[in-house]
Amino acid sequence: GGDPGVFAMATAVLEAASVEEHADVPVRVLPAVTAANAAAARAGAPLGHDYAALSLSDRLKPWEVIAERLRAAAGADLVLALYNPGSGSRTWQVGKARELLLEHRAPDTPVVVARDVGGSGERVRIVRLAELDPAEVDMRTILLVGSSQTRVVRRGDGEEVVWTPRRYPET
Ligand SMILES: C[S@@+](CC[C@H](N)C(=O)[O-])C[C@H]1O[C@@H](n2cnc3c(N)ncnc32)[C@H](O)[C@@H]1O
């Protein structure tokens, strides 16, 4: 699902196609809507300013690399799109990521918890970073963690929307 070039199979296909014996196999990568964009649109416009996309899966890279990147992106005040946050067998990563992010972000930083966007099990919630519950996250969930500038506004219809201003303070 989503975009084949984002944490997905296009790169695996190109890796296989890069060996000499497959040099003549044609490969075409077709773009699609990635989960971060689909989830962002449901919640409002949280990706309206600079953001980083990270996978929390430590199956193909060590957790130390993930932690270092989380620290760097959080320290740079980027909005974060966290793919692969957890699964039945990867249960501690979200709690650990929350701990790391809280070293740089306020406890009331908005987090969009979006599950199965576009599917029959779609559920999109906005929670505070301090209240992010790892038990609510599965392999069909993406997390969008706000920056220091990301706002949550309750509109006339009672619905909450999340957006990150295009303008940064002092500009
Ligand atoms: C292996 S990655 C594939 C990403 C996909 N290629 C994309 O562009 O969205 C799987 C992760 O993408 C996210 N994801 C994919 N589809 C989703 C959906 N419909 N709703 C929420 N998150 C989704 C989840 O974080 C999931 O763990």
The ligand as an ORCA input file, in Angstrom:
! r2SCAN-3c Opt
* xyz 0 1
  C       6.325     -1.067      5.286
  S       5.652      0.548      5.556
  C       4.898      0.879      3.987
  C       4.654      2.347      3.748
  C       3.899      2.597      2.452
  N       4.725      2.217      1.323
  C       3.454      4.051      2.330
  O       3.923      4.755      1.434
  O       2.608      4.474      3.111
  C       4.256      0.142      6.563
  C       3.905      1.269      7.515
  O       3.274      2.311      6.787
  C       2.246      2.895      7.559
  N       0.967      2.698      6.863
  C       0.792      2.070      5.675
  N      -0.510      2.115      5.301
  C      -1.155      2.789      6.282
  C      -2.517      3.176      6.469
  N      -3.466      2.876      5.590
  N      -2.847      3.875      7.585
  C      -1.884      4.192      8.497
  N      -0.580      3.854      8.353
  C      -0.224      3.167      7.270
  C       2.287      2.207      8.918
  O       3.155      2.947      9.756
  C       2.901      0.881      8.577
  O       3.518      0.292      9.715
*
